[in-house]
């Protein structure tokens, strides 16, 4: 029996672990993949208070080590269900007095044929992870937000040519990044267009792009980086109430509709999703979970 089980080892989950351990609670963190969540792929964090420049990997590793040094038990298993206060993974079952769901977001897919099969064979959702494989090659980025813009900027220093494809006629991301991209000779904007087909012979070799007039063009590329947004990773349980977009509804103290189950991070329904709000959620959720446990003892 654990006091608190935290699902997810991203910034929210690890911060929750730190606060829960400092309250002398027995804590288990369950993580399906790697610690750090989405932030681990960020090259340079510039907006976290008190740390104007740090890599996402270093930030996440510092959090992980801090949680471990405090005695947090971290197990890499995939959670597949929650039954009351029992957490079921693909390998074991664990019980707790309180649960914090900090499962974050996952990448949206284009939904095209062969997309899943071509991941790692020309398709990627992380430019900083896989960009190095495309040195001197032609690549495309699809999306219109800050992630797509930053991916294109990063890739422009590696690839020989970068096509930035967006379904609208202007980007949603920061104008300053757009202006930097405009100065790049090897970056070409493709507006009012969507990718309608992936062509491959074992690996991706071209994409078909259709504009708003219905005209289709084939663009030869070695790599396609998909940055069209995220969706909440909240499929592990049907117990918790979510909004129309799948985000978990929560009160100010990060409590959910189920007593003893809390939520922290980007998978929570809220207006702002930033690193600082994820860590804030972690602190609030852990404090609330501790109060909940203490009230029952």
Secondary structure, 3 states (H helix, E strand, C coil): CEEEEEECCCHHHHHHHHHHHHCCCCEEEECCCCCCHHHHHCCCECCECCECCECHHHHHHHHHHHHHHCCCEEECCCEEEEECCEEEECCCEEEEEEEEECCCEEECCCCCCCCCCCECCCEECCHHHHHHHHCCCEEEEECCCHHHHHHHHHHHCCCCEEEEECCCCCCCCCHHHHHHHHCCCCEEEECCEEEEEEEECCCEEEEEEEECCCCEEEEECCEEEECCCEEECCCCCCCCCECCCCCECCCCCCECCCCCEEECCCCECCCCCCHHHHHHHHHHHHHHHHHHHHHHC
